[in-house]
Amino acid sequence: MEGLFGRFQLLLAPMAGVSDVALRALCLEQGADLAYTEMVSAKGLSYANEKTRHLLALAPGEERVGVQIFGHDPDTMASQAVWIEASLGDALACLDINMGCPARKIVSKGDGSALMKDPDLAVRIVSAVKAAVSCPVTVKMRRGWSEETGESAPSFARRMEQAGADAVCVHGRFATQLYRGVALWETIARVKDAVSIPVIGNGDIASGAAAVRMRDETGCDAVMIARGAQGNPWIFAQAKAALAGMPVPETPSAVERIEMARRHARLLCTHESRAAVRMRKHAMWYVSGLPGAATARGKLNQCSALEDFDRVFDALLDKVDRHAA
Ligand SMILES: Cc1cc2nc3c(=O)[nH]c(=O)nc-3n(C[C@H](O)[C@H](O)[C@H](O)COP(=O)(O)O)c2cc1C
């Protein structure tokens, strides 16, 4: 693990439907040390589902990637971990096991954060995957299942460590909280005290200053950013500078935001089959709050090709120019 979290690192989180090749490429360019794929179904891979396999495609210039898998059957998880390692070779930085997703369709099958309710099964999964591959194996978890069942992350993380996990990532909300309330960073500090493997802190980092605060308050070995990077790859440049005690780069101008959105669209349309649908969401994040954004929203929702996005971006640039004049 020394190679992976030997120095403090900045990570782009797995986000279903969001952490695609384009977002990963742009965040890496801005200073993220490693980006994760969105969660990939072990069962989907085992059916050789092409749509699932496509999620493992590398971004341009992406030399290493973290791959996150989800599921609940130790044998399937292990055999698909082997397949992923064979497919990606040295590009596979680590395999992360999703034990944090609270979505009903995931939890109802016993996957994601449901595994926090069954630590014995979680242990069997980690042991099986760890025995099957040679890359580092990590676990992404929540504070616990629910307020009622209480915070289990520290003891759960210890069990994951004993099962062979090389690092754990902690999002300080209960699964039943979904994204409500605030992420409790004290949980990350308590997990850090409970284990000797690296701990990745996650939850509510929306600025470079917040990344520094999380590192200082929790002692975590890396920070992982999810929503803060939506329409905002610059957060990695800001966090990198802030963590190094350097002046933080200025927030991007309206023109820079539109141009980044344009690049995102181009990258996505080159690499994804359902790029336009995905891009609508990204584009709205990039332009949110800009003059003309409200009108652009409706138009973005109808874009179905790169040229459509370019037309909306051109109109927005005009509006921004006129606003500035
Ligand atoms: C749209 C979206 C999709 C997500 N998909 C995943 C996923 O595939 N796997 C996972 O472990 N977490 C997923 N998450 C959770 C994030 O990785 C992260 O733990 C959570 O958003 C808290 O971090 P943040 O406050 O920086 O957003 C997702 C979050 C969002 C907003």
The ligand as an ORCA input file, in Angstrom:
! r2SCAN-3c Opt
* xyz 0 1
  C     -24.362     10.934     -7.951
  C     -23.595     10.121     -6.942
  C     -23.227      8.826     -7.240
  C     -22.512      8.065     -6.311
  N     -22.105      6.807     -6.648
  C     -21.320      6.101     -5.794
  C     -20.750      4.862     -6.185
  O     -20.925      4.373     -7.317
  N     -19.988      4.204     -5.258
  C     -19.758      4.720     -3.996
  O     -19.062      4.097     -3.197
  N     -20.255      5.899     -3.638
  C     -21.000      6.615     -4.504
  N     -21.444      7.842     -4.145
  C     -21.042      8.399     -2.827
  C     -19.773      9.245     -2.962
  O     -18.690      8.482     -3.424
  C     -19.404      9.885     -1.609
  O     -19.160      8.875     -0.675
  C     -20.510     10.790     -1.056
  O     -21.102     11.570     -2.072
  C     -19.950     11.730      0.031
  O     -18.897     12.510     -0.483
  P     -19.106     14.060     -0.931
  O     -19.662     14.782      0.264
  O     -17.724     14.521     -1.317
  O     -20.096     14.064     -2.041
  C     -22.184      8.607     -5.041
  C     -22.563      9.916     -4.753
  C     -23.256     10.677     -5.690
  C     -23.626     12.103     -5.335
*
